[in-house]
Amino acid sequence: MLSDIPDCQWPPILVGPNAALSSLISYLRISERMPLDQIRYRQAEQLRILLRHHHANTPSFAERLADQNLQPSQINTV
């Protein structure tokens, strides 16, 4: 991995998109070894965030939920 800072090779210093990508890779390496229940919990939390966003920003999704008398918070896959 090459540093984004000239004349600074070790440890490499990353900025901008390279720093974000490096951080994500590091976190994925850690998270793939988490206990399964912790992974499921975090995935469910992210799903709840996605459902709220989709409900607020996608009329057809909001309509489908309304047709079933559901709110995003009522959808649970855990």
MDAnalysis code that builds the backbone (N, CA, C; Angstrom):
import MDAnalysis as mda
import numpy as np

u = mda.Universe.empty(234, n_residues=78, atom_resindex=np.repeat(np.arange(78), 3), trajectory=True)
u.add_TopologyAttr("name", ["N", "CA", "C"] * 78)
u.add_TopologyAttr("resid", np.arange(1, 79))
u.add_TopologyAttr("resname", ["MET", "LEU", "SER", "ASP", "ILE", "PRO", "ASP", "CYS", "GLN", "TRP", "PRO", "PRO", "ILE", "LEU", "VAL", "GLY", "PRO", "ASN", "ALA", "ALA", "LEU", "SER", "SER", "LEU", "ILE", "SER", "TYR", "LEU", "ARG", "ILE", "SER", "GLU", "ARG", "MET", "PRO", "LEU", "ASP", "GLN", "ILE", "ARG", "TYR", "ARG", "GLN", "ALA", "GLU", "GLN", "LEU", "ARG", "ILE", "LEU", "LEU", "ARG", "HIS", "HIS", "HIS", "ALA", "ASN", "THR", "PRO", "SER", "PHE", "ALA", "GLU", "ARG", "LEU", "ALA", "ASP", "GLN", "ASN", "LEU", "GLN", "PRO", "SER", "GLN", "ILE", "ASN", "THR", "VAL"])
u.atoms.positions = np.array([
    [0.842, -1.164, 0.000],
    [0.000, 0.000, 0.000],
    [0.891, 1.232, 0.000],
    [0.571, 2.142, -0.884],
    [1.352, 3.361, -0.987],
    [0.707, 4.483, -0.193],
    [1.537, 5.283, 0.421],
    [1.073, 6.428, 1.192],
    [0.566, 7.524, 0.252],
    [-0.452, 8.228, 0.705],
    [-0.940, 9.392, -0.046],
    [-0.108, 10.635, 0.255],
    [0.753, 10.567, 1.242],
    [1.594, 11.691, 1.638],
    [2.992, 11.476, 1.047],
    [3.452, 12.379, 0.201],
    [4.787, 12.217, -0.396],
    [5.868, 12.091, 0.689],
    [6.840, 11.272, 0.423],
    [7.989, 11.057, 1.309],
    [7.614, 10.459, 2.659],
    [6.448, 9.896, 2.758],
    [6.040, 9.179, 3.978],
    [5.524, 7.814, 3.546],
    [6.411, 6.827, 3.598],
    [6.032, 5.517, 3.101],
    [5.643, 4.527, 4.195],
    [6.191, 4.684, 5.390],
    [5.849, 3.740, 6.450],
    [5.667, 4.452, 7.768],
    [4.573, 4.242, 8.399],
    [3.393, 3.563, 7.840],
    [2.728, 4.451, 6.798],
    [2.051, 3.830, 5.845],
    [1.401, 4.635, 4.815],
    [0.285, 5.482, 5.432],
    [0.211, 6.717, 5.035],
    [-0.847, 7.616, 5.501],
    [-1.804, 7.822, 4.341],
    [-3.046, 7.497, 4.594],
    [-4.055, 7.593, 3.551],
    [-4.998, 8.748, 3.845],
    [-5.486, 9.396, 2.787],
    [-6.449, 10.478, 2.919],
    [-7.566, 10.264, 1.900],
    [-8.678, 10.945, 2.124],
    [-9.793, 10.910, 1.181],
    [-10.359, 9.521, 0.982],
    [-10.725, 9.189, -0.253],
    [-11.345, 7.896, -0.537],
    [-10.463, 6.708, -0.127],
    [-9.146, 6.845, -0.259],
    [-8.261, 5.747, 0.134],
    [-8.358, 5.466, 1.626],
    [-8.468, 6.506, 2.430],
    [-8.591, 6.333, 3.875],
    [-9.916, 5.668, 4.219],
    [-10.978, 6.092, 3.566],
    [-12.294, 5.507, 3.825],
    [-12.310, 4.026, 3.453],
    [-11.751, 3.687, 2.313],
    [-11.713, 2.298, 1.877],
    [-10.862, 1.447, 2.808],
    [-9.729, 1.954, 3.222],
    [-8.867, 1.233, 4.146],
    [-9.576, 0.982, 5.475],
    [-10.295, 1.973, 5.965],
    [-11.046, 1.824, 7.208],
    [-12.128, 0.760, 7.069],
    [-12.843, 0.784, 5.965],
    [-13.889, -0.201, 5.727],
    [-13.313, -1.612, 5.676],
    [-12.222, -1.797, 4.975],
    [-11.583, -3.114, 4.888],
    [-11.178, -3.597, 6.277],
    [-10.592, -2.723, 7.070],
    [-10.192, -3.098, 8.430],
    [-11.399, -3.522, 9.255],
    [-12.483, -2.769, 9.153],
    [-13.668, -3.111, 9.924],
    [-14.268, -4.427, 9.464],
    [-14.285, -4.671, 8.162],
    [-14.820, -5.939, 7.661],
    [-13.989, -7.123, 8.156],
    [-12.688, -6.956, 8.233],
    [-11.834, -8.024, 8.760],
    [-12.176, -8.336, 10.211],
    [-12.479, -7.306, 10.980],
    [-12.857, -7.500, 12.378],
    [-14.253, -8.105, 12.478],
    [-15.192, -7.541, 11.732],
    [-16.586, -7.940, 11.874],
    [-16.863, -9.360, 11.385],
    [-16.063, -9.866, 10.463],
    [-16.321, -11.224, 9.984],
    [-16.020, -12.269, 11.055],
    [-15.354, -11.860, 12.129],
    [-15.045, -12.780, 13.218],
    [-15.914, -12.543, 14.455],
    [-16.891, -11.654, 14.330],
    [-17.796, -11.384, 15.449],
    [-18.679, -12.605, 15.699],
    [-19.172, -12.735, 16.927],
    [-20.144, -13.805, 17.189],
    [-21.383, -13.620, 16.302],
    [-21.967, -14.720, 15.884],
    [-23.093, -14.684, 14.959],
    [-24.251, -13.842, 15.486],
    [-24.546, -13.909, 16.780],
    [-25.654, -13.122, 17.309],
    [-25.378, -11.624, 17.199],
    [-24.135, -11.230, 17.341],
    [-23.778, -9.818, 17.205],
    [-23.894, -9.364, 15.742],
    [-23.487, -10.212, 14.818],
    [-23.627, -9.902, 13.394],
    [-25.108, -9.748, 13.047],
    [-25.932, -10.689, 13.512],
    [-27.374, -10.620, 13.232],
    [-27.986, -9.338, 13.803],
    [-27.600, -8.981, 15.009],
    [-28.127, -7.771, 15.635],
    [-27.771, -6.538, 14.807],
    [-26.515, -6.443, 14.410],
    [-26.076, -5.273, 13.632],
    [-26.730, -5.234, 12.251],
    [-26.908, -6.401, 11.640],
    [-27.597, -6.436, 10.353],
    [-29.053, -6.001, 10.499],
    [-29.702, -6.431, 11.574],
    [-31.093, -6.048, 11.809],
    [-31.205, -4.544, 12.042],
    [-30.248, -3.968, 12.772],
    [-30.242, -2.519, 12.979],
    [-30.114, -1.785, 11.644],
    [-29.232, -2.255, 10.790],
    [-29.048, -1.613, 9.487],
    [-30.295, -1.777, 8.632],
    [-30.939, -2.936, 8.716],
    [-32.171, -3.160, 7.966],
    [-33.261, -2.182, 8.411],
    [-33.376, -1.935, 9.725],
    [-34.371, -0.988, 10.225],
    [-34.117, 0.414, 9.658],
    [-32.863, 0.809, 9.607],
    [-32.510, 2.121, 9.035],
    [-32.892, 2.174, 7.562],
    [-32.577, 1.127, 6.829],
    [-32.901, 1.063, 5.404],
    [-34.411, 1.099, 5.173],
    [-35.163, 0.366, 5.981],
    [-36.617, 0.342, 5.828],
    [-37.234, 1.714, 6.082],
    [-36.759, 2.412, 7.128],
    [-37.272, 3.756, 7.406],
    [-36.974, 4.703, 6.239],
    [-35.752, 4.623, 5.716],
    [-35.374, 5.477, 4.584],
    [-36.232, 5.162, 3.357],
    [-36.365, 3.884, 3.057],
    [-37.129, 3.459, 1.882],
    [-38.590, 3.884, 2.019],
    [-39.130, 3.735, 3.213],
    [-40.517, 4.127, 3.476],
    [-40.707, 5.630, 3.263],
    [-39.745, 6.414, 3.713],
    [-39.845, 7.874, 3.609],
    [-39.578, 8.397, 2.204],
    [-38.854, 7.632, 1.391],
    [-38.405, 8.159, 0.099],
    [-38.890, 7.401, -1.132],
    [-39.616, 6.325, -0.929],
    [-40.106, 5.540, -2.059],
    [-41.617, 5.365, -1.929],
    [-42.381, 6.177, -2.639],
    [-43.842, 6.118, -2.500],
    [-44.429, 4.722, -2.718],
    [-43.921, 3.987, -3.680],
    [-44.489, 2.654, -3.930],
    [-44.251, 1.706, -2.751],
    [-43.112, 1.828, -2.092],
    [-42.839, 0.992, -0.913],
    [-43.757, 1.399, 0.236],
    [-43.894, 2.691, 0.456],
    [-44.780, 3.182, 1.511],
    [-46.216, 2.719, 1.262],
    [-46.623, 2.747, 0.009],
    [-47.973, 2.305, -0.350],
    [-48.152, 0.816, -0.081],
    [-47.165, 0.031, -0.425],
    [-47.256, -1.424, -0.177],
    [-47.362, -1.719, 1.307],
    [-46.587, -0.982, 2.114],
    [-46.698, -1.182, 3.562],
    [-48.081, -0.762, 4.058],
    [-48.562, 0.390, 3.566],
    [-49.876, 0.874, 3.989],
    [-50.977, -0.122, 3.615],
    [-50.859, -0.735, 2.446],
    [-51.844, -1.740, 2.014],
    [-51.915, -2.912, 2.988],
    [-50.803, -3.179, 3.674],
    [-50.744, -4.287, 4.631],
    [-50.892, -3.799, 6.075],
    [-51.193, -2.513, 6.241],
    [-51.296, -1.903, 7.575],
    [-50.013, -2.104, 8.385],
    [-48.877, -1.901, 7.741],
    [-47.580, -2.075, 8.384],
    [-46.800, -0.772, 8.415],
    [-45.966, -0.653, 9.428],
    [-44.968, 0.403, 9.534],
    [-43.597, -0.270, 9.406],
    [-42.571, 0.480, 8.984],
    [-41.243, -0.124, 8.866],
    [-40.778, -0.794, 10.159],
    [-41.134, -0.232, 11.302],
    [-40.706, -0.798, 12.579],
    [-41.321, -2.161, 12.877],
    [-42.370, -2.519, 12.133],
    [-43.020, -3.804, 12.366],
    [-42.398, -4.948, 11.572],
    [-41.498, -4.614, 10.677],
    [-40.829, -5.644, 9.885],
    [-39.616, -6.133, 10.666],
    [-39.608, -7.400, 10.956],
    [-38.536, -7.977, 11.777],
    [-38.124, -9.312, 11.187],
    [-36.854, -9.460, 10.914],
    [-36.363, -10.710, 10.334],
    [-35.510, -11.497, 11.328],
    [-35.370, -10.986, 12.549],
    [-34.518, -11.667, 13.529],
    [-35.336, -12.665, 14.302],
])
